[in-house]
Amino acid sequence: MGILLVNHFMLAGSPEKSEQILEEARELFSRVKTEAEDPNLGKEALQMEAYCLLILKRPEEILELLGEDAIITNPAEPVLASAYQLLGNASEAERILQIGIYKEVVALCNVLSSYMNLCTGGAEEFEEICSRFLAVAQAFQLEKLHPGIMLPGYLMIAQGWAVRKEWEKTFEFLEKYTELATGDIYPLQLHGDSFFHKLDSWQEESLPLGVQPPRNVSLIRCSMTQALTDSPAFQEISEEFRFGKLVSRLKKNEEEQ
């Protein structure tokens, strides 16, 4: 219920109502965090509570909630895999390691995207961050494996170049964003691939809402268009023909079923 509220609070009709819904979601996550018997569910609820506070622009509470030791964690997968290997269960060890690799790749890409947004350096520093993000994406074929990472990633890169008034590079990544958003990625759902061939059962069993996105597909398509039209970073090029063409493609994509 909390995740459902977080993914639809923007439809409330007013900033005040949206804030009320986010606060309600935060309270739900706090309750799950406190009362959940499953430690993994408690961890997820903690992260979502922090996310609500971020949207509500309450950074002091985030720091108090997560604490200074939030980043000092080690993945358990290598130890678990070694234990299964010692028991002679190589198949389960392989599955555990695939899960660990997948989780770390997703986490790395999310951190790199945040780092792009934070980067206050010049074009050379920003391009270095972007190149590393894109290298990981290419290595793990994330456009097919997890377009939900690549869409905001491409948009973040485009916005970064727009801030630096590198318009050709801005359009390069807006093109990549639009091409992916209007491509054969629907229905959006989490899945494995030829490398992560033991991932599907874990995703179906372990994720609270399953492999399907928590928002309606039509709302997702609409948000993809709004990401361009509502971004202040692209205001200076919003009247250009190339930009209008991209928006038109995205609007047409909203009509698809």
N, C-alpha and C positions, 0 to 999 in steps of 0.2 A: 504494500500500500504506500509506503514511504517513497519508493522508487517511482511508482506511478505518479504521485504528486509532484515529485521533482521534475519529471519529464513533461509535465503539462501545466506547471504553475503560470507560464507566460500567457495562457489562454483565459486567465481569471477576469480580465476586463479592465483592471486598474492596478497601479503599482501597490496600492494599499492592500488589495485583496491578494495579489501575488505574494506579498510579504507575509500575509497571514497564512497562506498555504505552505510556504516554505518553512515557517515557524512550526506549523503542525507536523510537517514531515520531519523536521529536526527532532521534535519531541518523540515521534515514533521511533526514530533511529536510536535515540538515547535510551528509550525503554528496552528495545531489543538488545542493545549493547549491555545493559545492566542485567537483564533477565534470561538471555539466551544461554542454554546449556551447551550448545555447539560453539566452541571457541572461534572457529572460522567465521561463523555467522556474526559473532560479536565483533570481530575485526572488521568485517565488511560494514557493519552498522556504524562503527567508529569512523571509518573513512567517509561514509555518506553524511554523517552528522557534521564532520569538518567541511565537507563540500557545501552543505547548506549554509553554514556560517560564512563561507567564502562568498557565496552569492549575496548573502545579506550584508556583506562588507563589515564583518566583525572579527578582524584579524587577531585581536588580543585573546578572544575566546578560543580561536583555533590553536594558538600557541599553548594556552592553558590546557586545552583538551588533549593535544597530541604529545606535548612535553618535548624537552630537548633531546630525548633519546629515541625519538620516533624513527630516525634513519638508521639506527644501529640495530639492524636485524640481518640475520643470515638465513638463506633459503634452506629448507629442510630436505629438499629433494635428493641431493647427493647422498646424504646419510641413509635415507629411506631406500634409495636404489641399491646402495651397497648391502643393506640388510637383506633385501630380497635376493640379491645375487648370491649372498652367502647361503641362503636357504635353497638355492638351486632354481629359483624362479626368475630366469632371465627375461621372460616376456613382461612380467610385471615391473621389473627394474627398468626396462626400456620405456614402458608406458609412463612411469613416474618421471623419468628424465625428459621425455617429450613434453610433459606438462610443465616441468620446471623451465625448460628452454622457452616455451611459448609464453609463459608468464613473464619471464625476464625480458624477452623481446618487446612485448607490449609495454611493459613498464619503462624500458629504455626509450622507446619512441615517444611515450608521453612526457618523459622528463626532457628529452631533446626539444620537443615542441614548446614546452614551457621555457626552456633556455633560449630558444629563438625569440620568443616574445619579450624576454628580459634583456636580451643583448642590446647594450647601449653603444657598442663600438662601431667602427666603420664598416664599409662594404666587405672588406677582406675577412674580418672576424665573423661577420654574419654568414658569409658564403661558406666558411669552414664548418660552421655548425650545420648548415643546410646540407652540405656534401656528406657529412657523417650520417645524418638522418636518412638521406636518400640511399646511401650505401647499405645501411641495415635493411631498408625497405626492399632494395633490389635483391639482396642476398636471401631474404626470406619470402620474396614474391608477395609482398603485403597487399598489392592492389587486388589480387585474387583471394589471398588468405584472409585479409582483414581490411576491407575498404573503409571501414569505420575509423581506422587510424589514419589512412592516407588522405581522406577528404579534408579533415581539419588541418592535417599537416601541409598539404598543398596550399590551403587557404592562408595558413600562418606564414608560409614562405612568401606568397604573393603580397601579403600585407607588409611584411618586412622590407621587401624591395620597393613597395609603394612609398613607404615612409622615407626611404632613401632616394626617392624620385628616379629609380631605375626602372623606367616604364616598360622597356622591352622584356626585361626579366619578370616584371610583374605580370605582363600578359602571357608569358611563357607558362607560368604556373597557374594562372587563371584558366588557361586552355586545358592544362592537365586536370585541374579540378573539375571543370565542366565535362570533359571527356569521360572521366570516371563516374561523375554523378549521373550522367545520361546513358551510361553504358549498361552492360549486361550483369548488373550486380544485385538485381532484385529477384526474389524477395531477400532483403538483407537478413542474414543470420550467421551466427558464428559456426565455423566448421573447420575441419582439418584439411590436409592435402596429402600429396604423395610423401612428403617428409614427415608431417605430423599425422601419420596414419592411425595412431591409437588415441587421438584426441577427442573424437566425437562423443564417445560414451561419457567421458569425464565432463565435458561441457554440458551435456544433457542432464547429468545427474547432480552436478555440483553447483551450477549457477542458479540463484534464487528464482529468476524469471525464465530460465531455460535459454535456448539459443536465439529466440526471436527478440527483436528490439522492443523496448517498452513503450514506444510511441507508434501511432498509426502511420502507415506508409505514406498516405497523402500528406500528413503533417510533416514527415521527414522530408519529402520532396519539396514542399513549400519552404521549409527552413533552409534548404540548400540554395534556393533563389534569394531569400532574404539575407543570407550570409554575404552576398555580393551587394545587393541594392541598399542594405542598411549599414554597411561598413563605412565609417568616416575615412578610412585609409584610401578608398577608391573614389572619393567625391570628385577629385580633380580630373579623373578620366571617365566619369559617369556619363558624359555626353558624347564620348567618342563612339564611332561606328562599331569598332571591334568589341567594345564593352557591351553595347546594346545587343550585338549579335549573340554574345555569350548569355546574356540575361534572357533573350528570346528562346534560346535552346533549353535553358533551365525551366522557363515557364511552360514550354511545350511538354517537358518531362513531367510537370505537375499533372498534366491531363492523362498520362498513361495509367493504366490499371495494373 
